[in-house]
Amino acid sequence: MELQRKLRAFRRDRRGAIGILFAMFLMVAMGVCALAIDVGSLYLERRTAQGAADLAAIAAAANIDHAEAAARATLTANGFGSLSTLAVVKGRYEVDRSVAHGLRFRAGGVPHNAVRLNVAFPGETYFSKALFAAPEISVSAMGAVDAHAMFSIGSRLAALRGGVVNGLLGALLGANLSLSVMDYNALVDADVSLADFLSALSTEVGLAAGTYDQLLAADAKAGQVLRATAEAARRGGDTRAAQVLASLAAQTPASVTVPMRTILNLGTLTNTSIGEPHAGLAADVNVMSLVMAAATAANGTRQVSVNLGASVPGLLGLTMDVAIGERAQNSGWVAIGQAGATLRTAQTRIRLLAEVGGSGLLAGVRIRLPVYVEIASAEARLEAVRCGAGARGEAVVAARPAVVRAWIGEINPAGLSSFSSAPPVSYASIVSIPLLSISGKAYAEMSNAQAVPLTFDSDDVARRTVKTAEVRDYLTSLTSSLLRSLDLHVSLIGLGSVGLLTNALLGILAPVTAALDPVLASVLDLVGVHLGEVDVQVHGIRCGNSVLAG
C-alpha cells in the first residue's frame, strides 16, 4: 500500500518537468546539428572535388595523348589521390549553336579534342559514420582544347609559262585571256587575308548576315570571286594584283559559277557569323592559287583543250587536253580545322600530242608523240596541332603523294573526263608515210603507299614555307622514262635497216621529251598536282587554351 501511495504521489509531482523535456530536446538538437555538420561537410567536399575535377579535365584535354595520367596527377595534387572510380572518356566536342550543350560531346569521336571525367570517392563524415556507411560522392567534368591550323595542298607556283597559263586558265573559265607573264607573276607574288576575302565575297553575293556555312553554300559567280579577291588585295595594299584581278574578272563570262565548298573547308568555323572576328581566319592565302582553285572548281568534270601551236621551242605543234575531276566531298583546296582535317587534290588526266620534224633517215617526216598521264588524288591530313609557350605552335601534316601512271599511246579524248572508268590505251601511230609505219607504246608508274609526316612550326608559317612529300622512286623525267621503255612496231617497205630507223627515231624523240617536261610540270603546277609529289603549306596555327566544355 505504501508503494502504491508513493507512485501516485510521483505521478502528481510536476517539479523538474522542464529539465526533463530540455534534456530530451537537447539530444535531438545535438543529433540534428551533427547531421547538418556532416551534410555541410559533404557538400563542401563535393564542391572542392568539382573544382579539382574541372582542373583535371582541363589538364587531360591539354595532354590528350596521356589524358588519364594528367587527370590523375592533377587530382592527386589537389588532395584527391584516393578514388574509388576515375573514368576518362576521350571524344570529340563540336561547338555548334544548333546542337544542345549536352549533345555536343561524342564519346569516342575522332580525332579526339575533348575529355570527359567521371570521378567518385567516399565522402568523409564525423558524427554519422558510427551509424551509417560513408556516402559516395561523384562529380563529372569535361575539358576541350581549341587548337586550329589552316593549311593547303598543291600550292606550288614558282614560274609560269604565259602561253600555257593563258590557254589553260582561259579554257577553264571560258574566256579568251591575254594576260602577260608579268601579270601572272603579280598574282603569284600576292597574298590576301582569308577574312578579307570572305568579307568581300559576302558583299558580292549580297549576304550581309548569316554564317560562313551559308556563304559557302552559295554558288558564287566566277566574276564575283575574282572581284572579291581584288577587293581583298586592295585592302592589303596590293594595287597591282587588284588591277590584274579586275581585268581577269572583266574577261570572265557572267554565267560561270564556282561551288565555294570545293575551294574552302572552314571546319568548325562554318557556324561562325559572317564578319565575326576569329583568329582562325586571319591567315593569308596566295592569290594565284586561289584563282586557279576557283577556275578548276568552276570547270567541274568538264575537260578543256588547248592548242599551243609552235610556241614550245623544238616542236612543230603541241596540243593539250586536260580533264580535272571533282574533289572528294568535304575536301577543298584550303582547310581550317583541328587534328583530322583532310584535303585531297582532284584526279587529273592530261593528254599531250607533240609533233616534231624528222632528220637524217627521217628527214622531212612529221613525227607524232602522244603522251597520256593519269594522276590520282594526293592527300594531306592534319595529324596534330601542338601548342607551346606564348603564341608559338606546331602543326604536323601527313602527306601522301598521288599515284601517277603515264603512257605513250593513243586514247579517245572524248573519254578523258569520264573518271568512273579508265580509257583504253592503244599503240600510237608515231610515223605514218606511204612506205613506213612506226607505232609504239610505253608505260611507267610512280606511287607511294605511305604518308610522309611534314612538321611546320610558327617560323615556317611566317616564312610561308611549302614542304613536299615525294614518291621514294621519283622519276625526274617521266617522259624520258617512257621513252626508255618504248615498244616500237616498225613496218618498212624497201627502205634501209629497221635498227637504224629505230635509233634515228629515238634520237629525234629524246629532245622532244626534254621540251615536254617543263610544259607538263607547268600545267600540273597550275592545277595543283605534281608528278610523284604533294606540296603542303600551313598558313596559320591558332593555339587556344584547353577550357571547360559542356
Buried (B, 14 or more C-beta within 10 A) or exposed (E): EEEEEEEEEEEEEEEEEEEEEEEEEEEEEEEEEBEEBBEEBBEEBBEBBBEBBBBBBBBBBBBBEEBBEBBBBBBBEBEBEEBEEBEBBBBBBBEEEEEEEEEBBEEEBEBBBBBBBBBBBEBEBEBBEEEEEBBEBBBBBBBBBBBBBBBBBBBBBEEBBBBBBBBBBBBBBBBEBEBEBEBBBBBBBBBBBBBBBBBBBBBBBEBEEBBBBBBBBBBBBBBBBBBBBBBBBBBBEBEBBBBBBBBBBEBBEEEBBBBBBBBBBBBBBBBBEBBEEBBBBBBBBBBBBBBBBBBBBBBBEEBBBBEBEEBBEEBBBBBBBBBBBBBBEEBBBBBBBBBBBBBBBBBBBBBBBBBBBBEEBBEEBBBBBBBBBBBBBBBBBBBBBBBEEEEEBBBBBBBBBBBBBBBBBBBEBEBBBBBEEEBEBEBBEBBBEEEBBBBBBBBBBBBBEEBBEBBBBBEBBEEEBBBBBBBEEBBEBBBBBBBEEBEBEBEEEEEEEBEEBBEBBBEBBEEBBEBBBEBBBBBBBBBBBBBBBBBBBBBBBBBBEBBEBB
